Amino acid sequence: MTRRVVITGIGVVSPIGVSRERFWHACLEGRSGVRRLDSPWVTDTGLATQIGAPVRDFDPTRHGIPAKDARLLDRVSQFGIVAALEALTDAALAFEPDPEREGESRIAGVDPARVATIVGSGIGGLTTVEQSHGTWRETRSKSAVKRYALPMLIPNAPAGQIAIRTGARGECKALSTACAAGTMALGDAFRILRDGEADLALAGGTEAFVTDHDAYGLMGFDRLHTMSTRNAEPERASRPFDRDRDGFVLGEGAGVLVLETEDHARSRGVRSYARIAGYATNCDARSMMQLDESGRSIVALVEAALRSAGLERDAVEAISAHATSTPLNDKTEAKALRAFFGARTDAILVTGLKSMTGHAIAASGPMETAASVLSLQEGILAPTINYDTPDPECDLDVVANRPRRAATRVCLKLSYGFGGHNACLVLARD
């Protein structure tokens, strides 16, 4: 017997707000988190792109992480933990002493063996990699390197750290499928709960390298010529589906959601934002960087996700698109959606949140899922800002520049990652 899966808690660390409330308010305001980066590694090294969407003024000690612990955590884990703690509070979950482990805590009222932790990160602890490797190269002294550098930088650190801090002893794993990792983490958590292998899951994604100390991550994308060079107008640089888009803007942050079986949520007497009705994933198996221009993988993906949800294509009323603002991929995504939905495409509202947050790699999907479920609950969709000139090759009904009131019931969340990784969640509010 399969179980229905609902979302009961949301936690967000983003370039436009640290907390679910601040993030959602900024979404509805259409506020951009993109700005000029002032690091000399950006300004003095000839990088074509000198803009990004960093999380600013972030102090982990103000968000429940003791200072002694924060020193032993890469920023990617700090973001993930803070988002997870907020999501638990939002889901009306608290901590209690763990009777089986002296001095430790666990989530109150929940069997820790039935709590899963699934967290994605495309890059992991890049800042720690750069700092520790640089120190080792410069000093040739192991004593100069931070003792815990290795467990700080590994990609599974956020998942492990969240599980440790919440006492979650069910399935715990990390996904590293580039820009699809966070959405896939939510999808895997959905499957685990649906199949009865857990009662509750903390799932999402985290990324933190826009402000890494020598801009190595930014330089890597700069070399690939995938980012916007609209340096003079940073807040207008990310412009999904707009005719004048010229590449994505690198972002960072974290989105973590509490997922529960519907029966478990009801037994606690808590509300749910929405439910995950279906999920599918596939692979282009074509290119490490670009979507398959035919769009066939996306068509197959959406078809499989709706089949998983037991819904027909006519049920879909909104789509949170991957919408990176790159010329080719936006065109391919739009082409695939029209190929699948046909004339009904004109009745589907499309949003591109990266216009405000930039592209936060593995964190983008969960942040966009958070915005989507809030849209389903409140009957209003966040805008795609900087959509000034429609592109005939991206023929979609984009929610442009201002929020739009719409009582949508079913929304798709699409994500695609380097390597051809594709993922689609079906979000529904009954």
TAKA-V919988 format. One line per field, one symbol per residue. ss: DSSP state (~ for helix, > for strand, _ for the rest). phi: phi as a letter, one per 40 degrees, with the letter a starting at -180 (. if undefined). burial: b if it has 9 or more other C-alpha atoms within 8 Angstrom, else e. A space follows every 10 residues. Layout:
# TAKA-V919988
ss->???
phi->???
burial->???
This chain:
# TAKA-V919988
ss->____>>>>>> >>>>__>>_~ ~~~~~~~~~_ ____>>___~ ~~~_______ >>>______~ ~~~___~~~~ ____~~~~~~ ~~~~~~~~~~ ____>>>___ ____>>>___ _~~~>>>>>> _____~~~~~ ~~~~~~~~~_ _~~~____~~ ~~~___~~~~ ~~~~~~____ _>>>>__~~~ ~~~~~~~~~~ ~~~~_____> >>>>>>>___ _____~~~~~ ~~~___>___ ~~~~~~____ _>_____>_> >_>>>>>>>> >~~~~~~~__ ___>>>>>>> >>>_______ _____~~~~~ ~~~~~~~~~_ __~~~__>>> ______~~~~ ~~~~~~~~~~ ~~~~~~~_>> >__~~~~_>_ _~~~~~~~~~ ~~~~~~~~_> >__>_____> ______>>_> ___>>____> >>>>>>>___ >>>>>>>>__
phi->.cbcbbbbab bbbacbibhd ccccccdccg ccbcaccbcc cccbbgccbb babccbfcbc ccbgbddccd cbbcdccddc cccccccccc cgbbbbdccc bcgbbaccgb cccbbcbbbb acbgccccdc ccccccccbf bccccddcdc ccccccddcc cccccbgcbc dbabbbbfcc cccccccccd cccdcgcaba abaiaaaaac bccbfccccc ccccfbbcbc ccbdcbccad gcdccbhcbc bahabbbcba ccccccccgb cbcabccaaa aabcfbacbb ccccgcccdc cccccccccg bcccccbabc ccfcgcdccc cccccccccc cgccdccbcb bbcccbcgcc fcccdccccd ccccccccga bccccgcbbd cdcbcbcccc gbdbcaccbb bcbbabbdhg cbaabbbabc
burial->eebbbbbbbb bbbbbbbbbb ebbbebbbeb bbbbbbbeee bbbeeebebb bbbbbeeeeb beeebeeeeb eebbbbbbbb bbbbbbbbbb bebebebbee eeeebbbeee ebbbbbbbbb bbbbbbbbbb bbeebbeeee eeeebeeebe ebbbbbbbbb bbbebbbbbb ebbbbbbbbb bbbbbbbbbb ebbbbbebbb bbbbbbbbbb ebbebbbbbe bbeeebbbbb beebbbbbbb bbeebbbbbb bbbbbbbbbb bbebbbeeeb ebbbbbbbbb bbbbeebeeb bbeebebbbe bbbbbbbbbe eeeeebbbbb bbbbbbbebb bbbbbbbbee beeebeebbb bbbbbbbbbb bbbbbbbbbb bbbbbbbebb bbbbbbbeeb beebbbbebb bbbbeeebbb bbbbbbbbbb bbbbbbbbbe
